Amino acid sequence: MPQPAGAPWGTAARATLHCLTGCAVGEILGLVIGTAFAWHNVPTMITAIVLAFFFGYSLTLYAVLRAGMGLAGAVKVALAADTVSIAVMEAVDNSVVALVPGALDAGLADLLFWGSLALSFAVAFVVTTPVNRWMIGRGKGHAVVHAHH
């Protein structure tokens, strides 16, 4: 059976790492905010997810704006480049944290909090890299950004 077309694995891994960086910043900030204010799990996770998308898009916006594109065009590029990647990453990493016993109730000073978060990011990276490889190989996802660098 022929292998499906895709981008080189290194390109996909770099795109995923770029996405993971923004997602991790937002996710950690959201979890810290929710935990510090003693919010319940649902509002904490919603805050973390919203901030993950915000920071994920922000990294791409910054790069594309710096390359000289206008704001409206940069927003379109960021949405096209990152939406699927961030959505997959968020679905995976939040699912992993939810499946780790006690992780949702762990505090900021608990090793379980940070350990489950690190595990969730690692699993999300492994799951999202092939998705990004498939999209880039078809001219979608981060391939859209590379046309503007």
N, C-alpha and C positions, 0 to 999 in steps of 0.2 A: 504494500500500500504506500503511495507517495506521501511524503511529509508535507503538511500544509505550509503554504508560504508564510513567511513572517520575517520580522526584523532580526538582526543578529541578537543573540542573548545579551551581550554586553550593553547594547543600546537599550534594550527593554529593561535591564536591571538598573541602568542609570535613570531612565524615565521613572521607574517605580521608586527608586530612592529619592528622587526629587519630590514625587508625590507624597511619599512616606514622611519626608521632613516636614512639609507643611501640615500634614494630617497629625503628626505626632505633637507638634507645637500646639495646635488647636485642641487636640484631644487631652493632652496633659493639662493645659490651662483650664479647660472645661471641667475636668475631673477635680482639679485642685479647688476651683471656685465652688463647685457643688459640694465637695467634702467639707471645705472650710465653713460654708454656710449651713451645713448639716441638712442639705436638701435630700429628698428621697431619690431613689435610683432613677426614675423616669425623667424628672427635670434635669438631673445631673447629666444623664446620657444625651438628652436632647441638646443641652448646652455644649457638651463636648463635640457632638456631631456637627452642629452649626459652626462652631469655631474651627473644626477640622476642615470643613469646606471653605470657610473664609480664608484661613491661612494657606490652604492648598492652592486656591485660586490666586491669592495675593502674590505668591512666589512667581507664578507664571505672568501675572499682570506686570509685576516689576520688571521682569526680563524683557517682555515685549514692549512695554512703554520705553524702556531704556534703549531699545533698538530703533526707536523713532516712530512707532505706530501711535495713532491717536487713541484716546480712551475708549470710544465706542468699538473700534476694531479690536483693541486689546481685550476687551471684555468678551467679545465673540470668540476670539482665539482661545482664551482661558476656559470658557465654557466647553468649547469643542475639544480642547486638549485634555481636560482634567475630570470632567464629570463622571465618566464611566469608571475611571481608575479610582477616584476618591470614593465613589459609591461602593465599589467592590471592596476596597480596603476597609471602609467603615463597617460594612456588613460583616466582614470576617473578623475584624479585631474586636468589635463589640460582642459578637457571638462567642468568641474565645473567652473574653473576660466573664461573660454571663455564665459560661459553662464551668469555670474554675470555682470549685466550692469555697464559699466565703469571700471571694474577691470583691463582690459588690458591696459587702459590708465592711471591708478593710479600711482602715484609716490611712492618712498620708504618712504616718510614721511606721506603718506595717510593711514588712518585707513582702507579704502576700500582695499588697496593692501594687508595688513596683514590679514584682516578679511576674504577676499575671499580665500587667501592661506590657512588659518587655516581650513576654511570650506571644501576646496577641499581635504585636507589631511584627515579630519574626514570621508568624504564620501568615499574616496579611501580606507581607512581602513575597513569600513563596507562592501564594495563591494569585496575587495580582500581577506578578512578572509575566507569566504566560499570556494573560489577558492583554497587557500592554504590548507584548511581542506581536500578538495577533493583530491588534489595532494598528500599530505602527507599520506593519507589513502591508497593510491595506490603505496606507495614506491617511489614517485617522489617528486620534489620540495625540500623543506628543509629536507625531510627524507634522501636525499642523503648526506647532510651535517652531520646529526646526526650519521651516520655510521662512521664518521671520527673523532668524538670528543672523 
